[in-house]
Amino acid sequence: MEPSSQTLTKPYLIVTGFGPFGPHEKNPSWDAVQALHGKWDNEQKVPASLECVQGCHARTKSPLAIVHVGVGSSVKKITIETEAKNCGYNIPDVNQKCPPNEECCEKGSQTLKTTLNVEQIVAKINGSEAETGIEAELSTSAGGYLCEFIFYKSLAASNGTALFVHVPDYNKPYSVDQMGKALQIICETLIPTNTIRD
């Protein structure tokens, strides 16, 4: 039996978190994504290697938006990145590899910016602080590692409809449940609840 056209046309998101790397034997970004319990239809764990990151944005067709999540060891709030740079990728991945010429895309734009309403997302998270204890802020520096690399790739592939979210390390200060709630708010801001797939 063919799925209904309504099911096929419902918008959905790709939400990704990273696997272990460096000192992070477990990665809070993936645990936070798992706290969504599959509600957003396409949640993926991305190994922290250049090879795996390279094609991640192309795994699924036509999402409404792509939301990448990574751990930021120095961040203390849910940090919404607004842009990604094409060059300067000189930090080796888990396989001790860097991209050719330390760049993301040959002849790519120097900087790409998200077209998603990041101000609205931050306002929604901060508006929930009394209930959730979560705060958010914007950032223009995604770190120059695989986080920024995957963000640039997805911005280029999606015509700007991508987002990168840095979460703090475990309990510094947020629990996995709190980080999951922040991601839930982000997803609900991008897709109204009445368009969630069954």
N, C-alpha and C positions, 0 to 999 in steps of 0.2 A: 504494500500500500504506500503510495507516494505521500510525503509530508505535505501539509496544507501550505498554500502560498503565504498565509499569514505567518506561519512558523518561519518560513524562509526569509521573509522580509523584515522580521523583527531585528532592531539594531542590537549589537552586542559589543563587548569589549574583549580585548586581549589583556590579561594582567599577568605580569611575570615577576618572579623573584629570583635571586641568585643562589647558587650552591656555595659550598664552603670555599674559602681561600685564606691564605696567610694565617693569621692568628684565629680566624673564625672557623672553628671546627663545625659549628652549626651557624647558619646564617639567619639572623632575625628577619631579614626581608622575605625569605621564603616562608618562614613560620607565620609572618603577618599575612601573606597572601593566602596561605592555607586556612587562616582563620575566617576567610570569606566563605568557606565550605562549598565551593563550586557554584555559587550563586550567579556569577557573571559569565558562565558558560565556557570560557576558554582560559584557564589558568595554567601557566607553564613555569617549570623550574629550569633555569638556564645555568649550566655549568660555567664557572668563572674562567673561561678560556676564550681566546680570540676567535678560534675556529667556530665554536658554538654560537658566539655572539653575532658573527658575521651574517648568518642567514636567519636569525631569529625573527626578524620583522616580516619575513616572507612566508612563514609557516601556515598562516591562515589568511583567507581572502576577505577583504572588505569589512574590517571592523569599524565601528563608529569611532573608536579611539583606541590607542595603545597606551597602557599604563605600566611603566617599568618601575620596579621598587628595588632599592639597594640600601645597604647599611652605610651610614656615614659616621665614622668613629668620633668625629668632633661635634656632630650636631646634637642639640639638646631639645629640639622641637621637630615636628613633622615638617620637612623642608621640601618645598615645591620648586623644582628647578625650572627656569624659564627659557634657557637657551643652551646650545651646545656648540663647541668649536670643532673645526675640521682637523686642526693640526696640534702637535705637541704631545702625542701619545707615546711617551718614553718609559712608562712603568710596565715591566713585564707581567704577563698573566701567569696563571698557575703552571703553565708549561714553559715559562721563561721566554715568551715570545712577545714581540712588539709588532705593530703593523708596518708594512713597507713605508719608508720615508716618514714614519711616525704620523701618518695622516689617515683619516677615515675614508675619504672618497677622493680619488684623483680628480683634480680640477673642480672640486666642490666649493661651494660658497664658504667664506671664512667662518661665518656664524649662521646658525639657523635658530629661529625662535618658534616656540609653540604658538599655535593660533587658538588654543583652548583658553577659556576664561579662568585664568589662574587666580585672579583677584577674588572672584566669586567663590572658588574652592577654599581659599584661605579664610575668607569671611565665614563660610559655613562651618568649617572646623572650629574656628575661634568662637563662633556663636554657640557651639556645643560644650564649651569648656566647663561650665558650671555642672553639667551632667556627666561628662566623660573625663574631665581633667586633662584634656589634650589641647595643645596649642600648635599653631602652624605659622610658617613664615615663608617668604619668597627668597630665592637665591639666583644669582646670575653666574655662579661658578660650580659646575657639576663635578669637578674634581680631577679631570684629565685621565681617568682610568677607564675600565670597562663600562662603568656607569655612564660616563659622558659619551663614550664611543657608541654604545647601543642606543642612547638617546638621539645622537646625531643621525645614525642609520635609520631609525624609525621616523624621525622628522622628515628626512629626505624621501623615504618611501611612502609616507602618508600625507604628504603635502601639509605638514605642520600639525596634524591631529594626533600628537603624541605627548606624553607627559612622563617626567621622571620624578619620583618621590624618594627622597632620602629619609630613612628612619634611624633613630638612635640604636645603639647596641642594647642588649637585653637589660631592662630595668634601669636604664640611664636616660630619662627617668621612667619610661613607659613599659608596661607589661606587653606581652604579645597580644593579649585581648584588646588593650587600648589601641595598639597600632592597627590591629584588624578593624576596629571601629572607625579609625581615621580613614582607612582605605574604603570602608563601606560608605562613608560620607562622600568621599571623592567619586566613587562609582555612581552613587545615587544623584550626585550633582551633574554628572555627564549623561546619565540615562535616567529619565523619570521612572519611578517605580512601576508605573502601569505598562512599561514596555519591556520588563524583565521576561526572559524566556521561562516557560514552565519547566 
